[in-house]
Amino acid sequence: MSRRIFLVAAESSGDALGADLARELRARLPALDLFGVGGPLMAEEGIESQADISGLAVLGFVDGLKAYERVKRAVASTVAAILAAKPEAVVLIDSWGFTLRVAQGVRAAAPQIKLIKYIGPQVWATRPGRAKTLAATVDHLICIHDFEVPYYAPYDLPCTVCGHPALGRFKAGDGAALRARQGFEPDDRVVLVLPGSRASEIRRVGPTLWRAAEMLDAARDDVRLLVVAARAVREAVVAQAPPAARVVDEREKEDAFAAATVALAASGTVTTEVALQGAPVIVGYKLGWFTWLAARWFLFKAKYASLLNVAADAEVAPEFIQTRFTAENIAAAAEPLLNDEAARAEQVRRQDEALALMGRGGTPAAQIAADAVLKVLGR
């Protein structure tokens, strides 16, 4: 009898993790039956989504309230799909609020199903109490960092540390080829804008990044603007980009990252991906003001937002969050990286040191995660 596993991913980053995990699970267990809820990358691996999760990539308290009914319906349909598939285990990928509710629904209806969380909440930065909540809900956690494990030890939740998924997914980009395809000269200064993969990020972060990019463009004749548009928000990105900007899709993202002289990016996994391609990155982010006030005064405990800086315990990649997130600040941080090759090389060197601390060169996260999932099944 074949084994049955159900993967749940609610947004694009989780969809990529789910696709990677699916490939590794099948490599180990070819007869495995995989079901899931996810996006186009999981669909390419033969996992058609069993529930509608469109529009679930929300961020912040107000956005969450607006999407509450949609999230509630998606949770109910996902739980129903899991129960219908009758898997031995469910892997709940990222997306804390959504996957927690799915886990609680499955646990109440079918306690015999093993529940595995793949990428835990950032308990070191916000709400360490979530460790207790997660431990009471799932059977195993696959987390990114060693320093997460002690948060779960008091609650006896078994943990596997997989490292950052972007490190194992690395594929060297061809920056010269992308520059040639776009008609850029070898000495052109390419300013890459990465405004995020959520509609709320495009709305809050995108305009400031583009103003900064246009300030840099106005100051030099050799600046070229480039943007990678995530599938889920492509239309919004294209509408927001200035006429001079060249737009490429996610299929060319590695080449685009490698082509960048400097990247202006919303905080997230993409900052690690850009650093892996040897480009310096300036990080910015902005939340809704109600969410920011709650995070600033009650929730957020970490010194830094980007994982490069968390790993290095230093501001390796300049980051500008909320009140400091202005076009002037972003442009001022990026300008030396366009003008001074030594400054650019120094930031790339420090980013490389941070990547080494994050586990660069080790076993890919998806392989470690697949082994952990099968061990839970074996138990």
PyMOL commands that set and color helices and strands:
alter all, ss='L'
color gray80, all
select helices_A, chain A and resi 12-28+40-44+61-66+68-85+96-109+130-135+146-155+165-168+175-182+199-204+206-219+231-240+250-259+269-276+289-299+307-312+322-324+327-339+341-357+365-378
alter helices_A, ss='H'
color red, helices_A
select strands_A, chain A and resi 4-9+33-37+89-93+114-118+140-143+159-161+189-194+223-229+246-249+262-266+281-285+319-321
alter strands_A, ss='S'
color yellow, strands_A
deselect
rebuild
show_as cartoon
